[in-house]
């Protein structure tokens, strides 16, 4: 097999990564199902969902505990700081969702906020944002890598390759269920601090005041709407990213991924992430409006939100600003996440399309 064919092998999942210790029976099973073409002693698969495991001394083995630890740390680094950086956009967006009569547009929203609360008003809720989305990022990315491999193992090599997008969707949804449990209390306090001036200065006084007012379970009042917002968002984020990156390497970059520089690979991750973020914002925006409404009004229900905002309002209110915010966020997050993986000696996320084996 020539170098170009070898370099186009995709990187995930890792349960079939070749190694000297793999049982002979498993090797034969893979050979039969994937039509492996051998070349001497260094044969590799064509058209399979398989990649070569790193074997160099000191390298982190894919899907080892250390690998998941790196992904968890990278998730923290990618989500917490980026969400905190766009706090001003988030504050204006939330207020536009809660009080559209006062915050009529993006431009006027910034003007009203600056006039009434000053520059500090743009950064209200930064602490629960930082802690909440750091916790969410750790679970989102770490568990995504885990579930992606887990579901690939269950599917087997043939179906894992054939239905890889379904695996991306299932893995990201499973990860987000866990991630939102970590995020929800911080999100509840954040929205209250950002949309009710005078409620609290931040997390330190806002959290105990919220608990006194709503009870400890009140912190999870918005969990179901949060799932409704974040699960479709994350499914779109990961599945569209993986497929977008694959298409970029397939149609836009003539050089195989493994021969591209690390900086170019990270650049592809940023572009793929921004494109994915646009789709994420559109899919999850109605639920985002619900989360803001429920966390702002004591005793409010989903029915109240629908009556107040209307279906059109749920889908469109604050959407342009959220597209800008989420697109930027998602692109930056994938760039940071894959930069962390590269610094640890790991491949970037996303694979190139597998070569179709010749039947001639």
SEBAFI-718395 format. One record per residue: residue in one letter; chain; x, y, z of N, C-alpha, C in turn. Coordinates in steps of 0.02 Angstrom, whole numbers. Example, Ala and Ser with C-alpha at 12.3 -4.5 7.8 and 13.67 -1.06 7.14 Angstrom:
<sites>
residu|chaine|n.x|n.y|n.z|ca.x|ca.y|ca.z|c.x|c.y|c.z
A|A|660|-284|390|615|-225|390|660|-165|390
S|A|642|-112|354|684|-53|357|645|2|394
</sites>
This chain:
<sites>
residu|chaine|n.x|n.y|n.z|ca.x|ca.y|ca.z|c.x|c.y|c.z
X|A|43|-60|0|0|0|0|44|62|0
X|A|29|112|-43|72|172|-46|56|219|11
X|A|97|271|15|93|316|72|26|353|74
X|A|1|374|15|-62|413|14|-120|372|39
X|A|-122|307|22|-177|265|47|-172|256|122
X|A|-112|245|147|-103|236|219|-123|298|258
X|A|-109|358|231|-120|420|267|-193|439|270
X|A|-236|409|228|-306|428|227|-349|387|275
X|A|-318|345|314|-359|307|361|-387|352|415
X|A|-451|344|433|-481|386|485|-453|369|553
X|A|-466|414|601|-435|408|667|-479|375|719
X|A|-544|368|710|-588|342|761|-632|287|732
X|A|-659|242|775|-646|235|846|-582|195|858
X|A|-564|185|921|-501|154|936|-503|83|960
X|A|-563|53|963|-566|-14|992|-533|-66|949
X|A|-521|-50|885|-488|-98|841|-418|-75|821
X|A|-389|-30|860|-322|-6|843|-274|-65|844
X|A|-237|-72|791|-194|-131|785|-137|-127|835
X|A|-119|-184|862|-63|-189|907|-39|-261|906
X|A|18|-270|933|47|-337|932|7|-385|976
X|A|-30|-357|1024|-65|-400|1072|-135|-418|1050
X|A|-158|-395|991|-226|-409|971|-233|-483|954
X|A|-286|-516|977|-294|-587|965|-300|-602|891
X|A|-274|-661|872|-274|-680|801|-345|-687|775
X|A|-390|-713|817|-460|-721|795|-492|-655|778
X|A|-479|-604|818|-506|-538|804|-477|-510|740
X|A|-412|-522|730|-380|-498|669|-413|-529|608
X|A|-428|-594|611|-460|-627|555|-531|-601|543
X|A|-566|-587|598|-634|-560|592|-632|-493|556
X|A|-585|-450|576|-579|-385|544|-560|-392|471
X|A|-516|-439|457|-494|-449|389|-553|-467|344
X|A|-597|-511|370|-653|-533|329|-704|-479|319
X|A|-720|-440|371|-773|-390|367|-751|-327|331
X|A|-688|-311|333|-664|-248|305|-626|-256|240
X|A|-617|-317|215|-581|-330|153|-511|-300|156
X|A|-475|-320|207|-408|-292|216|-360|-316|161
X|A|-324|-270|136|-273|-287|86|-205|-284|119
X|A|-171|-341|121|-107|-344|155|-49|-329|107
X|A|0|-298|133|61|-285|94|120|-302|138
X|A|147|-362|131|201|-385|173|178|-391|244
X|A|220|-369|291|203|-370|362|172|-306|386
X|A|168|-256|344|143|-191|366|76|-174|337
X|A|34|-225|323|-31|-213|293|-75|-172|338
X|A|-121|-132|308|-168|-92|345|-234|-94|310
X|A|-287|-75|345|-354|-80|317|-369|-22|270
X|A|-411|-37|220|-438|13|175|-513|13|183
X|A|-543|72|192|-615|76|197|-641|55|264
X|A|-600|49|315|-624|30|381|-624|90|426
X|A|-656|82|484|-662|135|534|-607|128|584
X|A|-544|117|561|-489|94|602|-429|140|593
X|A|-390|149|645|-328|187|639|-274|153|679
X|A|-212|174|666|-155|144|699|-146|174|768
X|A|-140|132|819|-128|157|887|-56|179|894
X|A|-44|233|931|25|254|941|61|203|985
X|A|122|187|965|160|138|1003|227|165|1026
X|A|241|229|1010|305|257|1029|308|265|1105
X|A|367|254|1133|375|263|1206|357|334|1227
X|A|320|341|1280|301|406|1306|239|435|1276
X|A|213|404|1222|152|428|1191|91|406|1231
X|A|39|447|1229|-23|429|1263|-63|382|1219
X|A|-81|326|1245|-118|277|1206|-190|301|1198
X|A|-216|296|1136|-284|317|1124|-333|275|1165
X|A|-382|310|1195|-436|280|1235|-410|247|1298
X|A|-352|268|1321|-327|247|1387|-353|297|1439
X|A|-347|281|1504|-368|329|1555|-335|397|1547
X|A|-271|398|1528|-237|462|1518|-266|500|1459
X|A|-286|465|1407|-317|497|1350|-382|532|1371
X|A|-423|498|1410|-486|529|1433|-472|587|1480
X|A|-418|582|1519|-400|638|1563|-380|699|1523
X|A|-343|689|1469|-324|745|1425|-386|776|1394
X|A|-432|734|1370|-493|759|1339|-537|798|1389
X|A|-538|774|1451|-576|809|1503|-547|877|1517
X|A|-481|879|1525|-447|944|1536|-457|990|1477
X|A|-451|963|1416|-461|1004|1356|-532|1031|1352
X|A|-581|991|1376|-650|1014|1378|-659|1073|1425
X|A|-626|1070|1483|-628|1126|1530|-598|1188|1499
X|A|-539|1180|1469|-504|1237|1439|-543|1267|1381
X|A|-581|1226|1345|-615|1251|1286|-682|1284|1302
X|A|-716|1260|1354|-784|1285|1367|-787|1342|1418
X|A|-754|1333|1475|-759|1384|1528|-736|1453|1507
X|A|-673|1460|1484|-649|1527|1465|-686|1557|1405
X|A|-705|1517|1356|-738|1545|1297|-808|1571|1313
X|A|-846|1534|1353|-912|1559|1374|-905|1622|1416
X|A|-855|1624|1459|-844|1683|1501|-826|1744|1458
X|A|-787|1733|1405|-765|1787|1362|-823|1821|1326
X|A|-877|1784|1312|-934|1814|1277|-991|1830|1325
X|A|-975|1840|1388|-1026|1858|1438|-1065|1920|1418
X|A|-1034|1974|1391|-1074|2032|1371|-1128|2014|1319
X|A|-1111|1973|1271|-1162|1952|1222|-1217|1912|1255
X|A|-1197|1870|1302|-1245|1827|1336|-1293|1869|1379
X|A|-1267|1920|1412|-1309|1963|1454|-1361|1998|1412
X|A|-1340|2027|1355|-1388|2061|1311|-1438|2012|1282
X|A|-1416|1953|1262|-1461|1903|1233|-1514|1883|1284
X|A|-1494|1868|1345|-1542|1847|1396|-1593|1901|1410
X|A|-1571|1965|1413|-1617|2019|1426|-1664|2031|1367
X|A|-1640|2020|1306|-1684|2025|1248|-1738|1971|1250
X|A|-1721|1912|1275|-1769|1858|1280|-1820|1871|1335
X|A|-1798|1901|1390|-1842|1911|1448|-1885|1974|1441
X|A|-1856|2028|1416|-1891|2092|1412|-1883|2123|1343
X|A|-1917|2096|1292|-1908|2121|1223|-1933|2192|1213
X|A|-1979|2214|1255|-2004|2283|1248|-1950|2334|1266
X|A|-1907|2316|1312|-1854|2360|1335|-1791|2351|1293
X|A|-1773|2288|1281|-1713|2272|1243|-1736|2251|1173
X|A|-1747|2301|1130|-1781|2289|1066|-1735|2260|1013
X|A|-1672|2274|1016|-1625|2250|966|-1556|2242|999
X|A|-1510|2214|960|-1442|2204|987|-1411|2272|1004
X|A|-1416|2319|957|-1384|2384|968|-1416|2421|1026
X|A|-1482|2425|1028|-1515|2460|1082|-1506|2423|1148
X|A|-1501|2357|1144|-1491|2317|1205|-1425|2335|1239
X|A|-1372|2341|1199|-1307|2361|1228|-1312|2432|1256
X|A|-1348|2476|1220|-1354|2544|1244|-1391|2550|1309
X|A|-1447|2514|1315|-1487|2515|1377|-1447|2487|1435
X|A|-1412|2432|1422|-1373|2400|1476|-1317|2446|1499
X|A|-1283|2479|1452|-1229|2523|1470|-1255|2583|1510
X|A|-1311|2610|1489|-1340|2669|1523|-1362|2653|1594
X|A|-1393|2595|1603|-1423|2579|1668|-1374|2546|1716
X|A|-1327|2506|1691|-1284|2467|1735|-1210|2481|1726
X|A|-1193|2519|1675|-1123|2534|1664|-1086|2475|1634
X|A|-1020|2482|1627|-979|2430|1596|-983|2366|1637
X|A|-987|2371|1703|-989|2311|1745|-1050|2269|1730
X|A|-1103|2300|1705|-1163|2262|1690|-1153|2211|1636
X|A|-1105|2223|1591|-1093|2176|1537|-1061|2111|1562
X|A|-1034|2112|1622|-999|2053|1647|-1034|2021|1707
X|A|-1098|2039|1716|-1136|2008|1770|-1143|1933|1756
X|A|-1131|1894|1807|-1139|1822|1801|-1078|1786|1772
X|A|-1021|1820|1771|-962|1788|1741|-938|1728|1782
X|A|-945|1731|1849|-920|1676|1891|-960|1612|1882
X|A|-1028|1613|1886|-1064|1551|1872|-1056|1528|1800
X|A|-1043|1575|1755|-1030|1555|1685|-965|1516|1681
X|A|-912|1542|1712|-847|1509|1710|-849|1439|1742
X|A|-876|1435|1802|-878|1371|1838|-927|1322|1805
X|A|-985|1347|1786|-1036|1303|1758|-1015|1273|1692
X|A|-988|1314|1648|-969|1288|1582|-902|1252|1583
X|A|-861|1264|1633|-802|1222|1642|-823|1151|1661
X|A|-870|1146|1708|-895|1080|1728|-930|1045|1670
X|A|-969|1084|1633|-1004|1056|1576|-955|1032|1522
X|A|-904|1072|1509|-855|1054|1458|-816|991|1475
X|A|-799|984|1539|-764|924|1561|-805|862|1546
X|A|-870|864|1562|-913|806|1551|-930|798|1477
X|A|-943|853|1443|-964|850|1373|-911|816|1329
X|A|-849|841|1333|-797|814|1290|-770|747|1314
X|A|-759|742|1380|-732|680|1406|-779|621|1395
X|A|-842|631|1410|-890|576|1401|-906|565|1328
X|A|-902|616|1286|-913|605|1214|-861|556|1186
X|A|-798|567|1205|-746|522|1181|-758|451|1207
X|A|-781|447|1270|-795|381|1299|-853|346|1264
X|A|-909|382|1256|-968|351|1227|-959|337|1152
X|A|-920|378|1118|-907|366|1047|-873|298|1038
X|A|-824|285|1080|-790|220|1077|-836|164|1101
X|A|-874|176|1154|-917|125|1183|-970|102|1132
X|A|-1002|149|1099|-1053|131|1050|-1022|100|988
X|A|-961|120|971|-926|88|915|-910|16|931
X|A|-890|3|992|-877|-66|1013|-939|-109|1007
X|A|-996|-81|1027|-1059|-118|1024|-1078|-132|951
X|A|-1070|-82|909|-1091|-88|839|-1047|-137|800
X|A|-983|-141|818|-938|-182|778|-909|-143|721
X|A|-855|-168|691|-818|-129|641|-858|-110|579
X|A|-898|-157|553|-935|-143|492|-988|-90|503
X|A|-1029|-98|555|-1083|-50|567|-1057|15|596
X|A|-1002|13|632|-972|75|657|-951|121|600
X|A|-925|91|547|-905|130|489|-966|153|449
X|A|-1015|110|442|-1073|124|402|-1118|177|434
X|A|-1124|174|499|-1170|218|535|-1132|264|583
X|A|-1076|289|562|-1034|329|607|-1070|393|630
X|A|-1111|423|587|-1147|483|608|-1196|468|665
X|A|-1228|411|663|-1272|391|718|-1232|382|782
X|A|-1172|357|776|-1129|349|835|-1109|417|863
X|A|-1094|464|819|-1079|532|842|-1139|561|879
X|A|-1199|552|851|-1260|579|882|-1274|547|949
X|A|-1269|481|952|-1283|446|1015|-1231|462|1068
X|A|-1168|464|1048|-1115|479|1097|-1121|549|1125
X|A|-1135|598|1083|-1140|667|1107|-1202|677|1149
X|A|-1258|645|1131|-1319|651|1171|-1309|622|1241
X|A|-1277|564|1244|-1265|532|1309|-1220|575|1352
X|A|-1169|604|1322|-1123|647|1360|-1158|709|1386
X|A|-1202|738|1345|-1235|800|1365|-1285|791|1421
X|A|-1317|733|1424|-1362|719|1480|-1325|727|1546
X|A|-1265|701|1549|-1224|706|1610|-1198|777|1620
X|A|-1175|808|1565|-1146|875|1569|-1196|926|1595
X|A|-1259|920|1576|-1309|969|1596|-1327|964|1670
X|A|-1321|905|1699|-1331|899|1771|-1279|940|1808
X|A|-1218|942|1782|-1165|982|1812|-1176|1057|1799
X|A|-1204|1074|1742|-1212|1145|1724|-1273|1178|1756
X|A|-1327|1141|1764|-1392|1170|1779|-1394|1218|1839
X|A|-1365|1202|1897|-1368|1249|1953|-1334|1316|1938
X|A|-1278|1313|1904|-1242|1374|1886|-1281|1414|1835
X|A|-1313|1380|1788|-1353|1415|1737|-1411|1452|1768
X|A|-1443|1420|1818|-1500|1452|1851|-1480|1517|1885
X|A|-1424|1515|1921|-1400|1575|1956|-1377|1627|1905
X|A|-1344|1606|1853|-1319|1652|1802|-1376|1693|1771
X|A|-1428|1659|1750|-1484|1694|1718|-1516|1743|1766
X|A|-1526|1722|1829|-1558|1767|1878|-1515|1829|1891
X|A|-1449|1820|1896|-1404|1876|1908|-1404|1924|1848
X|A|-1405|1896|1788|-1399|1936|1728|-1463|1974|1710
X|A|-1520|1947|1729|-1584|1976|1706|-1622|2012|1762
X|A|-1599|2008|1823|-1633|2043|1879|-1582|2086|1916
X|A|-1570|2147|1893|-1523|2191|1928|-1543|2199|2001
X|A|-1494|2194|2045|-1508|2200|2116|-1519|2133|2150
X|A|-1529|2080|2110|-1539|2014|2141|-1477|1992|2178
X|A|-1420|1997|2147|-1356|1978|2178|-1299|2004|2137
X|A|-1240|2008|2167|-1182|2031|2131|-1153|1976|2086
X|A|-1159|1914|2109|-1130|1859|2072|-1147|1792|2104
X|A|-1102|1745|2097|-1115|1676|2120|-1113|1671|2196
X|A|-1067|1705|2228|-1057|1696|2300|-1119|1715|2340
X|A|-1152|1769|2322|-1213|1788|2357|-1276|1767|2319
X|A|-1270|1755|2253|-1328|1736|2214|-1351|1664|2227
X|A|-1303|1619|2236|-1321|1549|2247|-1360|1539|2312
X|A|-1335|1563|2370|-1374|1554|2431|-1441|1590|2429
X|A|-1444|1649|2397|-1507|1685|2392|-1557|1648|2349
X|A|-1532|1617|2295|-1576|1578|2251|-1604|1518|2290
X|A|-1561|1484|2328|-1583|1425|2365|-1634|1444|2418
X|A|-1623|1501|2452|-1672|1523|2502|-1739|1539|2470
X|A|-1737|1565|2409|-1799|1584|2375|-1835|1525|2342
X|A|-1797|1482|2309|-1826|1428|2268|-1818|1359|2298
X|A|-1774|1353|2349|-1757|1287|2374|-1702|1256|2333
X|A|-1669|1205|2360|-1614|1172|2325|-1637|1142|2259
X|A|-1697|1113|2259|-1722|1084|2197|-1737|1136|2144
X|A|-1747|1198|2166|-1759|1252|2118|-1701|1263|2070
X|A|-1641|1243|2092|-1583|1249|2049|-1589|1205|1987
X|A|-1630|1153|1993|-1639|1107|1936|-1707|1115|1903
X|A|-1742|1169|1918|-1806|1182|1886|-1800|1186|1810
X|A|-1745|1211|1787|-1735|1218|1715|-1698|1161|1683
X|A|-1690|1103|1718|-1650|1049|1691|-1681|1020|1627
X|A|-1746|1007|1627|-1777|977|1568|-1773|1025|1508
X|A|-1790|1090|1516|-1779|1135|1460|-1706|1141|1440
X|A|-1661|1135|1490|-1590|1138|1475|-1570|1078|1433
X|A|-1595|1019|1450|-1584|960|1407|-1612|973|1338
X|A|-1673|1003|1336|-1704|1018|1272|-1663|1065|1229
X|A|-1626|1109|1261|-1582|1155|1224|-1515|1124|1208
X|A|-1483|1093|1258|-1414|1072|1251|-1406|1005|1215
X|A|-1452|958|1223|-1443|894|1190|-1446|900|1115
X|A|-1498|933|1086|-1497|943|1013|-1437|985|992
X|A|-1420|1035|1032|-1363|1078|1018|-1299|1036|1013
X|A|-1287|994|1062|-1225|955|1064|-1225|901|1011
X|A|-1282|870|999|-1286|821|945|-1267|853|878
X|A|-1295|912|866|-1278|948|804|-1205|970|805
X|A|-1181|992|862|-1113|1017|868|-1062|964|850
X|A|-1070|904|877|-1019|853|867|-1028|818|799
X|A|-1090|800|781|-1101|764|719|-1085|808|658
X|A|-1108|871|660|-1094|915|603|-1020|932|600
X|A|-988|939|658|-916|953|658|-877|895|627
X|A|-890|834|650|-854|776|625|-863|770|549
X|A|-924|779|526|-936|771|454|-910|830|414
X|A|-913|891|443|-885|949|408|-810|943|400
X|A|-776|923|453|-704|913|449|-686|861|397
X|A|-724|807|396|-712|755|346|-719|782|275
X|A|-770|823|264|-781|851|197|-727|902|178
X|A|-703|940|228|-650|989|214|-587|953|190
X|A|-569|900|225|-509|862|204|-521|827|138
X|A|-582|806|125|-596|768|65|-599|812|3
X|A|-628|872|9|-642|913|-50|-600|977|-55
X|A|-573|1001|1|-540|1066|0|-464|1064|9
X|A|-439|1011|39|-368|1007|53|-338|948|15
X|A|-293|960|-32|-267|905|-72|-221|858|-34
X|A|-193|882|22|-146|842|60|-183|799|111
X|A|-166|735|117|-196|692|169|-187|723|238
X|A|-234|710|282|-234|742|348|-170|731|386
X|A|-146|669|387|-86|653|426|-24|688|400
X|A|-26|712|338|31|748|309|24|824|317
X|A|-34|847|341|-44|918|353|-9|939|418
X|A|12|1001|421|42|1026|482|-10|1028|538
X|A|14|1027|599|-32|1029|656|-70|1095|658
X|A|-38|1150|638|-72|1214|638|-129|1215|587
X|A|-118|1183|529|-171|1179|479|-228|1136|505
X|A|-213|1081|538|-265|1038|566|-307|1075|618
X|A|-274|1114|660|-311|1153|709|-353|1206|674
X|A|-326|1235|620|-365|1284|581|-427|1253|552
X|A|-421|1192|527|-480|1156|501|-531|1145|557
X|A|-507|1130|616|-553|1121|673|-591|1185|689
X|A|-557|1242|685|-590|1306|699|-644|1320|646
X|A|-627|1310|583|-676|1323|529|-735|1275|536
X|A|-720|1211|545|-774|1162|554|-816|1176|614
X|A|-784|1201|667|-821|1217|728|-869|1276|718
X|A|-847|1327|681|-890|1385|670|-951|1365|628
X|A|-939|1326|576|-995|1304|534|-1044|1263|576
X|A|-1018|1219|617|-1061|1178|660|-1099|1222|709
X|A|-1068|1276|733|-1100|1320|781|-1161|1355|754
X|A|-1160|1372|690|-1218|1405|659|-1278|1358|661
X|A|-1267|1295|643|-1321|1246|646|-1344|1235|718
X|A|-1297|1233|764|-1314|1223|835|-1361|1278|860
X|A|-1345|1340|844|-1385|1396|868|-1457|1392|844
X|A|-1466|1375|781|-1533|1373|752|-1574|1316|784
X|A|-1543|1259|792|-1579|1200|818|-1600|1209|891
X|A|-1556|1240|930|-1567|1242|1003|-1598|1307|1027
X|A|-1611|1355|983|-1632|1421|1006|-1700|1422|1041
X|A|-1751|1386|1018|-1815|1388|1055|-1808|1367|1127
X|A|-1769|1314|1139|-1759|1292|1208|-1717|1342|1248
X|A|-1672|1378|1215|-1633|1429|1249|-1679|1485|1275
X|A|-1728|1504|1235|-1777|1553|1258|-1816|1527|1318
X|A|-1834|1463|1317|-1871|1434|1373|-1829|1435|1437
X|A|-1766|1417|1431|-1723|1416|1490|-1718|1485|1521
X|A|-1708|1536|1480|-1703|1604|1505|-1768|1626|1539
X|A|-1825|1610|1509|-1890|1630|1536|-1903|1595|1603
X|A|-1891|1530|1606|-1907|1492|1667|-1862|1511|1725
X|A|-1799|1524|1712|-1753|1541|1766|-1761|1613|1789
X|A|-1795|1655|1749|-1805|1725|1768|-1868|1735|1809
X|A|-1921|1696|1795|-1986|1707|1827|-2001|1651|1877
X|A|-2011|1669|1940|-2027|1619|1991|-2094|1587|1977
X|A|-2094|1520|1978|-2156|1483|1968|-2180|1479|1896
X|A|-2140|1504|1848|-2160|1502|1778|-2157|1432|1751
X|A|-2199|1418|1701|-2201|1353|1668|-2187|1360|1594
X|A|-2178|1303|1561|-2167|1304|1488|-2228|1334|1452
X|A|-2288|1317|1477|-2349|1344|1447|-2350|1420|1452
X|A|-2329|1447|1510|-2325|1520|1518|-2278|1551|1466
X|A|-2221|1517|1456|-2172|1543|1409|-2199|1545|1338
X|A|-2233|1491|1318|-2261|1487|1251|-2314|1541|1241
X|A|-2357|1552|1292|-2408|1603|1287|-2378|1673|1283
X|A|-2327|1684|1321|-2296|1750|1324|-2255|1766|1261
X|A|-2215|1718|1239|-2169|1730|1184|-2198|1712|1116
X|A|-2243|1662|1115|-2269|1637|1052|-2219|1591|1018
X|A|-2242|1549|973|-2197|1502|940|-2145|1537|897
X|A|-2166|1590|861|-2118|1627|820|-2065|1661|863
X|A|-2088|1689|919|-2041|1721|965|-1992|1672|994
X|A|-2015|1612|1011|-1971|1560|1039|-1915|1543|989
X|A|-1932|1543|925|-1884|1521|875|-1837|1577|851
X|A|-1858|1639|858|-1820|1694|826|-1794|1747|873
X|A|-1824|1755|932|-1804|1811|975|-1732|1801|998
X|A|-1689|1848|981|-1619|1846|1000|-1577|1799|957
X|A|-1606|1771|903|-1570|1721|864|-1509|1749|827
X|A|-1513|1807|793|-1452|1831|759|-1392|1839|805
X|A|-1405|1867|864|-1350|1875|912|-1324|1807|935
X|A|-1370|1760|944|-1348|1694|967|-1308|1657|913
X|A|-1325|1667|850|-1286|1637|796|-1214|1662|797
X|A|-1207|1728|805|-1139|1756|810|-1103|1729|870
X|A|-1138|1728|927|-1106|1705|989|-1088|1631|986
X|A|-1135|1589|965|-1124|1517|966|-1075|1496|911
X|A|-1079|1529|852|-1031|1513|800|-959|1528|822
X|A|-950|1586|852|-884|1605|877|-862|1558|933
X|A|-908|1544|979|-892|1500|1034|-871|1431|1010
X|A|-911|1402|966|-899|1334|944|-834|1328|905
X|A|-820|1377|861|-757|1377|826|-698|1382|872
X|A|-702|1427|921|-648|1435|970|-640|1373|1013
X|A|-695|1343|1032|-692|1283|1075|-657|1225|1040
X|A|-676|1213|977|-643|1158|942|-569|1174|930
X|A|-553|1238|918|-483|1256|910|-443|1244|973
X|A|-470|1265|1030|-435|1254|1094|-432|1180|1111
X|A|-487|1145|1102|-490|1074|1119|-438|1035|1080
X|A|-435|1045|1014|-387|1007|974|-316|1032|984
X|A|-307|1095|1002|-240|1119|1019|-213|1084|1080
X|A|-257|1073|1130|-236|1037|1190|-218|965|1173
X|A|-256|934|1128|-241|865|1108|-174|862|1070
X|A|-163|911|1027|-100|912|990|-41|921|1037
X|A|-47|965|1086|7|976|1134|22|913|1175
X|A|-29|870|1183|-19|807|1219|5|751|1173
X|A|16|767|1108|39|717|1061|-16|675|1031
X|A|-78|698|1036|-136|661|1010|-159|690|944
X|A|-194|650|903|-220|677|840|-279|723|852
X|A|-291|769|806|-349|813|811|-413|773|799
X|A|-469|801|820|-533|767|813|-556|770|741
X|A|-593|719|721|-618|717|653|-575|675|608
X|A|-606|638|563|-569|592|520|-582|608|448
X|A|-538|586|406|-550|591|334|-592|531|313
X|A|-625|539|256|-667|485|231|-624|424|215
X|A|-649|366|233|-612|305|220|-611|290|145
X|A|-556|267|121|-551|248|50|-594|187|37
X|A|-628|187|-20|-670|130|-37|-627|77|-70
X|A|-626|16|-43|-583|-36|-72|-607|-56|-141
X|A|-560|-69|-183|-576|-89|-251|-603|-159|-253
X|A|-656|-170|-293|-685|-236|-300|-664|-270|-363
X|A|-620|-237|-400|-598|-264|-464|-551|-323|-454
</sites>
